[in-house]
Amino acid sequence: MNARTALLSAGYGIRCAGRAEAGAVATLLARAFADDPVMVWMLPGPSDRERRIARYFKLAQRQPRPRTGGVRVAATGDGLLLGAALWSAPGRWSSTAVRELAAMPSYVRVFGPGGLRRAAEVQNTMHEAHPDTPHWYLPTLGTDPAVQGAGVGSALVRQQLADCDRLGQPAYLESSKSTNVPFYEGLGFRVTAEIRLPDDGPTLWPMWRDPDPGAAPTNGG
């Protein structure tokens, strides 16, 4: 039995992450994003990249998120995390200037002086392209490399998209890999543009999903 089969054979469920799981979520996402083009561009040194990415995702979980469902995980019955999704509610995707300033020393420890400049460029470029229409925002979706392609990521996203359809609310994300675009298209997202990072940086694909009125429940008579 290979590692993929072993991890999936026990089954898994989708639930909200507990506060005590922040470190485990960050470690999982660091493995998932170790070869992400944007992360590699911001953190070109491979020797400690995964450790720095884990620090970043621990910080990212402190961003303003819904009390329920802001960090969702796919986990086995014994608590092994297979995937994680970070969501921001409509109007809550951006941090305040005060919060960003308070977090600056932590970001310096993550990226270092050189990487911090590139991280700021990523943030500013993405903010400029971010849509104004209220929406649910999915900045991060990652699965353990051992189970990628097995449906864990789509299960994580579909749970929130069902709520979006029920509430009549759109969703938005940026894909940092062109190979992931068809995956998100299969969930109802569509590419709206291309975001090209400066200094010959990688490209991101912003994607938008309107709510599916056919999926929302109706009141029958």
Disulfide bonds with the S-S distance in Angstrom:
none
